[in-house]
Each structure stands twice: as C-alpha cells, then as structure tokens.
Amino acid sequence: MVTGPSGTSRAVRFMVDSGAKYSLLPLADWRAIGLAPKRRLTFALAHGTLIDRDVSECHIALPQGEGHTPVILGEAGDEALRTLQPARLLLA
C-alpha cells in the first residue's frame, strides 16, 4: 500500500529489484495518491540507457514493515518497481 501526503492510499503490485536504489510508482498510481515532483534525477538502466525522471516521497506499507521512502515518479509505460534497500529487507 502506498500513501500520499493527503492520506490517500492505493494498493500497488511491485516487481522487486534487489539491486535498485529507488522504488518506482507508475504514472496513474502516483497521480492518484497526490504526489508532486520534488527534484529530477538521471538514472542508468541495466542495459546502459540513461533516463531522466522526477522523484518524490511517499509512505509504503509492506507485510515486513512500513516507512517513508523516496520514489521515482513513473512516466507512460513505466512499471512499478520496488527496491529492498529502504525497507532493509533481504531475499531468503
């Protein structure tokens, strides 16, 4: 479950990437919970392509714990991606 600054929540199904440093919320999801861009960063994809994306913060609740985390604000065609780092989770 992801929650925006106004308290609006939305269930999101994430693909987990154990090497990712940020989670990514798809366009429809971050707009639905009322996130706004705070800064813009450049990211390198696995195959070397560089992309620019806006970044914000939200609250993410998982069965293993919850907390605030930075998130990439996805654009059209981007899929939900969850990092394990902010949650301090490990793959078993």
MMTF fields as JSON, N, C-alpha, C and O atoms, coordinates in Angstrom:
{
  "mmtfVersion": "1.0.0",
  "mmtfProducer": "UNKNOWN",
  "numBonds": 367,
  "numAtoms": 368,
  "numGroups": 92,
  "numChains": 1,
  "numModels": 1,
  "chainsPerModel": [1],
  "groupsPerChain": [92],
  "chainIdList": ["A"],
  "bondAtomList": [4, 2, 8, 6, 12, 10, 16, 14, 20, 18, 24, 22, 28, 26, 32, 30, 36, 34, 40, 38, 44, 42, 48, 46, 52, 50, 56, 54, 60, 58, 64, 62, 68, 66, 72, 70, 76, 74, 80, 78, 84, 82, 88, 86, 92, 90, 96, 94, 100, 98, 104, 102, 108, 106, 112, 110, 116, 114, 120, 118, 124, 122, 128, 126, 132, 130, 136, 134, 140, 138, 144, 142, 148, 146, 152, 150, 156, 154, 160, 158, 164, 162, 168, 166, 172, 170, 176, 174, 180, 178, 184, 182, 188, 186, 192, 190, 196, 194, 200, 198, 204, 202, 208, 206, 212, 210, 216, 214, 220, 218, 224, 222, 228, 226, 232, 230, 236, 234, 240, 238, 244, 242, 248, 246, 252, 250, 256, 254, 260, 258, 264, 262, 268, 266, 272, 270, 276, 274, 280, 278, 284, 282, 288, 286, 292, 290, 296, 294, 300, 298, 304, 302, 308, 306, 312, 310, 316, 314, 320, 318, 324, 322, 328, 326, 332, 330, 336, 334, 340, 338, 344, 342, 348, 346, 352, 350, 356, 354, 360, 358, 364, 362],
  "bondOrderList": [1, 1, 1, 1, 1, 1, 1, 1, 1, 1, 1, 1, 1, 1, 1, 1, 1, 1, 1, 1, 1, 1, 1, 1, 1, 1, 1, 1, 1, 1, 1, 1, 1, 1, 1, 1, 1, 1, 1, 1, 1, 1, 1, 1, 1, 1, 1, 1, 1, 1, 1, 1, 1, 1, 1, 1, 1, 1, 1, 1, 1, 1, 1, 1, 1, 1, 1, 1, 1, 1, 1, 1, 1, 1, 1, 1, 1, 1, 1, 1, 1, 1, 1, 1, 1, 1, 1, 1, 1, 1, 1],
  "groupList": [{"groupName": "MET", "atomNameList": ["N", "CA", "C", "O"], "elementList": ["N", "C", "C", "O"], "formalChargeList": [0, 0, 0, 0], "bondAtomList": [1, 0, 2, 1, 3, 2], "bondOrderList": [1, 1, 2], "singleLetterCode": "M", "chemCompType": "L-PEPTIDE LINKING"}, {"groupName": "VAL", "atomNameList": ["N", "CA", "C", "O"], "elementList": ["N", "C", "C", "O"], "formalChargeList": [0, 0, 0, 0], "bondAtomList": [1, 0, 2, 1, 3, 2], "bondOrderList": [1, 1, 2], "singleLetterCode": "V", "chemCompType": "L-PEPTIDE LINKING"}, {"groupName": "THR", "atomNameList": ["N", "CA", "C", "O"], "elementList": ["N", "C", "C", "O"], "formalChargeList": [0, 0, 0, 0], "bondAtomList": [1, 0, 2, 1, 3, 2], "bondOrderList": [1, 1, 2], "singleLetterCode": "T", "chemCompType": "L-PEPTIDE LINKING"}, {"groupName": "GLY", "atomNameList": ["N", "CA", "C", "O"], "elementList": ["N", "C", "C", "O"], "formalChargeList": [0, 0, 0, 0], "bondAtomList": [1, 0, 2, 1, 3, 2], "bondOrderList": [1, 1, 2], "singleLetterCode": "G", "chemCompType": "PEPTIDE LINKING"}, {"groupName": "PRO", "atomNameList": ["N", "CA", "C", "O"], "elementList": ["N", "C", "C", "O"], "formalChargeList": [0, 0, 0, 0], "bondAtomList": [1, 0, 2, 1, 3, 2], "bondOrderList": [1, 1, 2], "singleLetterCode": "P", "chemCompType": "L-PEPTIDE LINKING"}, {"groupName": "SER", "atomNameList": ["N", "CA", "C", "O"], "elementList": ["N", "C", "C", "O"], "formalChargeList": [0, 0, 0, 0], "bondAtomList": [1, 0, 2, 1, 3, 2], "bondOrderList": [1, 1, 2], "singleLetterCode": "S", "chemCompType": "L-PEPTIDE LINKING"}, {"groupName": "ARG", "atomNameList": ["N", "CA", "C", "O"], "elementList": ["N", "C", "C", "O"], "formalChargeList": [0, 0, 0, 0], "bondAtomList": [1, 0, 2, 1, 3, 2], "bondOrderList": [1, 1, 2], "singleLetterCode": "R", "chemCompType": "L-PEPTIDE LINKING"}, {"groupName": "ALA", "atomNameList": ["N", "CA", "C", "O"], "elementList": ["N", "C", "C", "O"], "formalChargeList": [0, 0, 0, 0], "bondAtomList": [1, 0, 2, 1, 3, 2], "bondOrderList": [1, 1, 2], "singleLetterCode": "A", "chemCompType": "L-PEPTIDE LINKING"}, {"groupName": "PHE", "atomNameList": ["N", "CA", "C", "O"], "elementList": ["N", "C", "C", "O"], "formalChargeList": [0, 0, 0, 0], "bondAtomList": [1, 0, 2, 1, 3, 2], "bondOrderList": [1, 1, 2], "singleLetterCode": "F", "chemCompType": "L-PEPTIDE LINKING"}, {"groupName": "ASP", "atomNameList": ["N", "CA", "C", "O"], "elementList": ["N", "C", "C", "O"], "formalChargeList": [0, 0, 0, 0], "bondAtomList": [1, 0, 2, 1, 3, 2], "bondOrderList": [1, 1, 2], "singleLetterCode": "D", "chemCompType": "L-PEPTIDE LINKING"}, {"groupName": "LYS", "atomNameList": ["N", "CA", "C", "O"], "elementList": ["N", "C", "C", "O"], "formalChargeList": [0, 0, 0, 0], "bondAtomList": [1, 0, 2, 1, 3, 2], "bondOrderList": [1, 1, 2], "singleLetterCode": "K", "chemCompType": "L-PEPTIDE LINKING"}, {"groupName": "TYR", "atomNameList": ["N", "CA", "C", "O"], "elementList": ["N", "C", "C", "O"], "formalChargeList": [0, 0, 0, 0], "bondAtomList": [1, 0, 2, 1, 3, 2], "bondOrderList": [1, 1, 2], "singleLetterCode": "Y", "chemCompType": "L-PEPTIDE LINKING"}, {"groupName": "LEU", "atomNameList": ["N", "CA", "C", "O"], "elementList": ["N", "C", "C", "O"], "formalChargeList": [0, 0, 0, 0], "bondAtomList": [1, 0, 2, 1, 3, 2], "bondOrderList": [1, 1, 2], "singleLetterCode": "L", "chemCompType": "L-PEPTIDE LINKING"}, {"groupName": "TRP", "atomNameList": ["N", "CA", "C", "O"], "elementList": ["N", "C", "C", "O"], "formalChargeList": [0, 0, 0, 0], "bondAtomList": [1, 0, 2, 1, 3, 2], "bondOrderList": [1, 1, 2], "singleLetterCode": "W", "chemCompType": "L-PEPTIDE LINKING"}, {"groupName": "ILE", "atomNameList": ["N", "CA", "C", "O"], "elementList": ["N", "C", "C", "O"], "formalChargeList": [0, 0, 0, 0], "bondAtomList": [1, 0, 2, 1, 3, 2], "bondOrderList": [1, 1, 2], "singleLetterCode": "I", "chemCompType": "L-PEPTIDE LINKING"}, {"groupName": "HIS", "atomNameList": ["N", "CA", "C", "O"], "elementList": ["N", "C", "C", "O"], "formalChargeList": [0, 0, 0, 0], "bondAtomList": [1, 0, 2, 1, 3, 2], "bondOrderList": [1, 1, 2], "singleLetterCode": "H", "chemCompType": "L-PEPTIDE LINKING"}, {"groupName": "GLU", "atomNameList": ["N", "CA", "C", "O"], "elementList": ["N", "C", "C", "O"], "formalChargeList": [0, 0, 0, 0], "bondAtomList": [1, 0, 2, 1, 3, 2], "bondOrderList": [1, 1, 2], "singleLetterCode": "E", "chemCompType": "L-PEPTIDE LINKING"}, {"groupName": "CYS", "atomNameList": ["N", "CA", "C", "O"], "elementList": ["N", "C", "C", "O"], "formalChargeList": [0, 0, 0, 0], "bondAtomList": [1, 0, 2, 1, 3, 2], "bondOrderList": [1, 1, 2], "singleLetterCode": "C", "chemCompType": "L-PEPTIDE LINKING"}, {"groupName": "GLN", "atomNameList": ["N", "CA", "C", "O"], "elementList": ["N", "C", "C", "O"], "formalChargeList": [0, 0, 0, 0], "bondAtomList": [1, 0, 2, 1, 3, 2], "bondOrderList": [1, 1, 2], "singleLetterCode": "Q", "chemCompType": "L-PEPTIDE LINKING"}],
  "groupTypeList": [0, 1, 2, 3, 4, 5, 3, 2, 5, 6, 7, 1, 6, 8, 0, 1, 9, 5, 3, 7, 10, 11, 5, 12, 12, 4, 12, 7, 9, 13, 6, 7, 14, 3, 12, 7, 4, 10, 6, 6, 12, 2, 8, 7, 12, 7, 15, 3, 2, 12, 14, 9, 6, 9, 1, 5, 16, 17, 15, 14, 7, 12, 4, 18, 3, 16, 3, 15, 2, 4, 1, 14, 12, 3, 16, 7, 3, 9, 16, 7, 12, 6, 2, 12, 18, 4, 7, 6, 12, 12, 12, 7],
  "groupIdList": [1, 2, 3, 4, 5, 6, 7, 8, 9, 10, 11, 12, 13, 14, 15, 16, 17, 18, 19, 20, 21, 22, 23, 24, 25, 26, 27, 28, 29, 30, 31, 32, 33, 34, 35, 36, 37, 38, 39, 40, 41, 42, 43, 44, 45, 46, 47, 48, 49, 50, 51, 52, 53, 54, 55, 56, 57, 58, 59, 60, 61, 62, 63, 64, 65, 66, 67, 68, 69, 70, 71, 72, 73, 74, 75, 76, 77, 78, 79, 80, 81, 82, 83, 84, 85, 86, 87, 88, 89, 90, 91, 92],
  "secStructList": [7, 3, 3, 7, 6, 6, 1, 7, 3, 3, 7, 7, 7, 7, 3, 3, 3, 6, 6, 7, 1, 1, 3, 3, 3, 7, 2, 2, 2, 2, 2, 2, 6, 6, 7, 7, 7, 7, 3, 3, 3, 3, 3, 3, 7, 6, 6, 1, 7, 3, 3, 3, 3, 3, 3, 3, 3, 3, 3, 3, 3, 3, 6, 6, 3, 3, 3, 3, 3, 3, 3, 3, 3, 7, 7, 6, 6, 7, 7, 7, 3, 3, 3, 1, 6, 6, 6, 6, 7, 7, 7, 7],
  "xCoordList": [0.848, 0.0, 0.899, 1.832, 0.623, 1.361, 0.411, -0.766, 0.918, 0.094, 0.779, 1.982, -0.009, 0.498, 0.363, -0.079, 0.74, 0.76, -0.616, -0.716, -1.679, -3.024, -3.664, -4.774, -2.964, -3.511, -4.202, -4.66, -4.285, -4.88, -3.96, -2.759, -4.548, -3.76, -4.187, -5.283, -3.287, -3.564, -2.724, -1.547, -3.346, -2.613, -1.853, -2.418, -0.573, 0.273, 1.001, 1.533, 1.02, 1.773, 3.134, 3.213, 4.204, 5.563, 6.331, 6.147, 7.198, 8.237, 9.426, 9.761, 10.065, 11.176, 12.498, 12.746, 13.34, 14.691, 15.648, 15.748, 16.349, 17.216, 18.398, 19.032, 18.71, 19.816, 19.391, 20.241, 18.089, 17.593, 17.815, 17.766, 18.058, 18.231, 16.955, 16.803, 16.039, 14.764, 13.63, 13.818, 12.459, 11.242, 10.649, 10.909, 9.849, 9.208, 7.712, 7.246, 6.95, 5.492, 5.035, 5.464, 4.164, 3.626, 2.845, 2.364, 2.734, 2.083, 0.706, 0.437, -0.163, -1.529, -1.53, -2.364, -0.601, -0.567, -0.089, -0.712, 1.01, 1.488, 0.546, 0.414, -0.11, -1.104, -2.309, -2.846, -2.739, -3.917, -3.718, -4.678, -2.482, -2.246, -1.735, -1.39, -1.689, -1.39, 0.067, 0.361, 0.994, 2.408, 2.75, 2.127, 3.737, 4.242, 5.758, 6.403, 6.336, 7.796, 8.514, 8.083, 9.623, 10.459, 11.802, 12.401, 12.271, 13.53, 13.551, 12.709, 14.501, 14.639, 16.049, 17.028, 16.143, 17.424, 17.597, 16.625, 18.84, 19.153, 19.478, 20.229, 18.903, 19.094, 19.658, 19.31, 20.537, 21.091, 20.335, 20.274, 19.758, 19.087, 20.123, 21.292, 19.697, 20.617, 21.394, 22.55, 20.783, 21.467, 22.246, 22.775, 22.319, 23.157, 22.452, 23.06, 21.183, 20.439, 20.238, 19.94, 20.399, 20.144, 18.753, 18.361, 18.004, 16.681, 16.594, 17.236, 15.805, 15.535, 14.13, 13.187, 13.991, 12.687, 12.594, 13.592, 11.366, 11.101, 11.077, 10.776, 11.399, 11.432, 10.615, 10.607, 9.925, 9.159, 9.34, 10.294, 8.435, 8.461, 7.046, 6.097, 6.905, 5.596, 5.797, 6.926, 4.712, 4.731, 4.387, 3.394, 5.199, 4.933, 4.779, 5.621, 3.689, 3.446, 3.535, 2.835, 4.406, 4.596, 4.353, 4.383, 4.114, 3.961, 5.186, 5.059, 6.367, 7.6, 7.868, 8.777, 7.107, 7.311, 6.839, 6.399, 6.933, 6.473, 7.342, 8.06, 7.269, 8.012, 7.979, 7.468, 8.536, 8.629, 9.852, 10.886, 9.716, 10.804, 10.759, 9.68, 11.913, 11.901, 11.371, 11.599, 10.667, 10.144, 10.35, 10.234, 10.661, 10.712, 9.274, 8.481, 8.939, 7.603, 7.609, 8.155, 6.994, 6.998, 6.275, 5.409, 6.655, 6.008, 5.262, 5.321, 4.559, 3.788, 4.669, 5.762, 4.201, 4.936, 5.851, 6.317, 6.13, 6.975, 6.174, 4.982, 6.824, 6.174, 6.639, 7.741, 5.769, 6.087, 7.302, 7.379, 8.247, 9.482, 9.762, 9.672, 10.1, 10.355, 11.778, 12.211, 12.493, 13.821, 13.682, 12.679, 14.659, 14.661, 15.428, 15.298, 16.223, 17.134, 16.466, 16.819, 15.511, 14.95, 14.236, 14.205, 13.661, 12.939, 13.88, 13.455, 15.166, 16.167, 15.732, 15.85, 15.229, 14.769, 15.845, 16.657, 15.847, 16.798, 16.038, 14.984, 16.583, 15.999, 16.428, 17.591, 15.503, 15.821, 16.265, 16.576],
  "yCoordList": [-1.169, 0.0, 1.238, 1.328, 2.182, 3.449, 4.568, 4.546, 5.541, 6.64, 7.961, 8.119, 8.907, 10.226, 11.202, 10.82, 12.465, 13.469, 13.809, 14.261, 13.596, 13.913, 12.741, 12.863, 11.589, 10.399, 9.451, 8.383, 9.824, 8.953, 7.763, 7.926, 6.543, 5.32, 4.562, 4.75, 3.698, 2.872, 1.601, 1.646, 0.473, -0.793, -0.865, -0.62, -1.201, -1.302, -2.639, -3.026, -3.338, -4.596, -4.264, -3.8, -4.501, -4.163, -5.388, -6.491, -5.184, -6.15, -5.741, -4.558, -6.687, -6.374, -6.487, -7.467, -5.474, -5.474, -5.283, -4.186, -6.339, -6.28, -5.33, -4.962, -4.924, -4.003, -2.562, -1.68, -2.307, -0.944, -0.077, -0.566, 1.21, 2.147, 2.919, 3.454, 2.983, 3.676, 2.757, 1.873, 2.971, 2.336, 3.251, 4.454, 2.683, 3.463, 3.252, 2.114, 4.341, 4.275, 4.641, 5.66, 3.821, 4.169, 5.487, 5.903, 6.12, 7.425, 7.483, 8.394, 6.527, 6.55, 6.439, 7.052, 5.661, 5.459, 6.697, 7.095, 7.32, 8.494, 9.676, 10.487, 9.78, 10.853, 10.607, 11.546, 9.344, 9.006, 9.314, 9.648, 9.207, 9.488, 10.913, 11.278, 11.704, 13.127, 13.503, 14.514, 12.71, 13.084, 14.196, 14.322, 14.992, 16.056, 15.909, 15.513, 16.223, 16.131, 17.055, 18.184, 16.558, 17.369, 17.693, 18.729, 16.803, 17.016, 16.079, 15.187, 16.275, 15.433, 14.847, 15.565, 13.543, 12.846, 12.041, 11.737, 11.702, 10.843, 9.454, 9.309, 8.427, 7.034, 6.236, 6.473, 5.282, 4.371, 3.05, 2.423, 2.628, 1.337, 0.223, 0.487, -1.014, -2.157, -2.268, -2.69, -1.898, -2.014, -0.756, -0.658, 0.216, 1.39, 2.662, 3.732, 2.575, 3.765, 4.687, 4.218, 5.991, 6.981, 7.565, 7.897, 7.69, 8.31, 9.348, 9.204, 10.387, 11.405, 11.185, 11.012, 11.192, 11.025, 11.942, 12.219, 12.412, 13.168, 12.208, 11.024, 12.742, 11.957, 12.685, 13.915, 11.916, 12.461, 11.514, 10.736, 11.577, 10.684, 10.258, 11.012, 9.044, 8.58, 7.582, 7.219, 7.153, 6.135, 4.808, 4.717, 3.778, 2.446, 1.482, 1.442, 0.698, -0.32, -1.698, -1.994, -2.534, -3.914, -4.841, -4.383, -6.122, -7.046, -7.046, -7.308, -6.755, -6.776, -5.476, -5.43, -4.432, -3.151, -2.005, -2.205, -0.808, 0.366, 1.564, 1.588, 2.564, 3.789, 4.69, 4.316, 5.892, 6.839, 6.51, 6.09, 6.708, 6.378, 7.276, 7.692, 7.58, 8.294, 7.362, 6.153, 7.918, 7.133, 7.891, 9.115, 7.132, 7.691, 7.816, 6.887, 8.956, 9.168, 8.693, 9.351, 7.54, 6.918, 7.741, 8.561, 7.498, 8.11, 7.021, 5.853, 7.389, 6.427, 5.244, 5.429, 4.037, 2.827, 2.296, 1.162, 3.079, 2.611, 1.658, 1.87, 0.608, -0.364, -0.187, 0.296, -0.591, -0.48, -1.332, -2.499, -0.744, -1.426, -1.104, 0.053, -2.114, -1.921, -2.334, -3.435, -1.45, -1.777, -2.412, -2.205, -3.166, -3.74, -2.869, -3.055, -1.923, -1.171, -0.33, -0.49, 0.567, 1.388, 0.574, 0.966, -0.559, -1.384, -2.303, -2.999, -2.299, -3.165, -4.629, -5.364, -5.031, -6.402, -7.212, -6.667, -8.497, -9.396, -10.506, -10.941, -10.962, -12.112, -13.374, -13.513, -14.284, -15.55, -16.589, -17.719],
  "zCoordList": [0.0, 0.0, 0.0, 0.798, -0.885, -0.914, -0.514, -0.874, 0.225, 0.715, 0.408, 0.616, -0.091, -0.422, 0.73, 1.814, 0.514, 1.581, 2.151, 3.292, 1.37, 1.855, 2.583, 3.101, 2.627, 3.267, 2.302, 2.709, 1.03, 0.022, -0.219, -0.43, -0.185, -0.355, -1.598, -2.126, -2.05, -3.227, -3.123, -2.764, -3.444, -3.487, -4.804, -5.87, -4.726, -5.919, -5.868, -4.828, -6.991, -7.101, -7.709, -8.846, -6.951, -7.372, -7.853, -7.337, -8.85, -9.175, -8.302, -8.247, -7.626, -6.727, -7.477, -8.18, -7.318, -7.878, -6.71, -6.161, -6.328, -5.149, -5.325, -4.337, -6.553, -6.788, -6.99, -7.112, -7.028, -7.257, -6.021, -4.893, -6.243, -5.133, -4.829, -3.731, -5.784, -5.618, -6.049, -6.885, -5.476, -5.974, -7.035, -7.035, -7.945, -8.995, -8.923, -8.883, -8.906, -8.963, -10.366, -10.907, -10.971, -12.284, -12.238, -11.185, -13.381, -13.526, -12.864, -12.081, -13.167, -12.621, -11.097, -10.431, -10.547, -9.097, -8.352, -7.368, -8.798, -8.052, -8.202, -7.286, -9.353, -9.5, -8.599, -8.011, -8.487, -7.677, -6.2, -5.507, -5.704, -4.277, -4.043, -2.919, -5.101, -4.958, -4.77, -4.132, -5.313, -5.204, -6.187, -7.241, -5.834, -6.704, -6.803, -5.831, -7.962, -8.109, -7.127, -6.893, -6.552, -5.66, -6.301, -6.013, -7.17, -7.893, -9.1, -9.206, -10.002, -11.195, -11.2, -11.001, -11.428, -11.42, -12.702, -13.393, -13.009, -14.146, -13.614, -12.649, -14.254, -13.847, -15.011, -16.167, -14.693, -15.7, -15.625, -14.568, -16.751, -16.815, -16.942, -17.224, -16.736, -16.748, -18.05, -18.04, -19.167, -20.463, -20.835, -21.942, -19.903, -20.113, -20.542, -20.524, -20.928, -21.329, -20.131, -19.033, -20.333, -19.286, -19.478, -20.597, -18.377, -18.42, -17.307, -16.267, -17.523, -16.51, -15.978, -16.75, -14.658, -14.033, -12.82, -12.154, -12.544, -11.329, -10.147, -10.295, -8.967, -7.733, -6.675, -6.623, -5.831, -4.716, -3.53, -3.497, -2.565, -1.404, -1.076, -1.29, -0.554, -0.096, 1.039, 1.369, 1.618, 2.666, 2.0, 1.278, 2.237, 1.695, 2.864, 3.76, 2.849, 3.869, 3.225, 2.256, 3.779, 3.33, 4.518, 5.661, 4.282, 5.413, 6.335, 7.532, 5.786, 6.574, 7.329, 8.158, 7.067, 7.727, 6.859, 5.726, 7.395, 6.655, 6.964, 7.964, 6.091, 6.309, 5.095, 4.039, 5.258, 4.153, 3.311, 3.829, 1.999, 1.095, -0.133, -0.553, -0.712, -1.99, -3.078, -3.028, -4.052, -5.175, -6.475, -6.529, -7.521, -8.872, -9.35, -9.194, -9.93, -10.482, -11.924, -12.81, -12.145, -13.457, -14.509, -14.205, -15.745, -16.903, -17.658, -17.276, -18.728, -19.512, -19.896, -20.432, -19.625, -19.971, -18.887, -18.992, -17.838, -16.739, -15.85, -15.629, -15.34, -14.467, -13.025, -12.766, -12.084, -10.657, -10.318, -10.702, -9.6, -9.214, -7.756, -7.345, -6.978, -5.549, -5.218, -5.556, -4.561, -4.046, -2.668, -1.986, -2.268, -0.922, 0.06, 1.27, -0.428, 0.432, 1.516, 2.684, 1.196, 2.278, 3.345, 4.511, 2.952, 3.916, 4.695, 5.617, 4.316, 4.95, 4.899, 5.879, 3.737, 3.548, 2.847, 2.1, 3.087, 2.443, 1.74, 2.202, 0.616, -0.06, 0.663, 1.042, 0.852, 1.53, 0.523, 0.899]
}
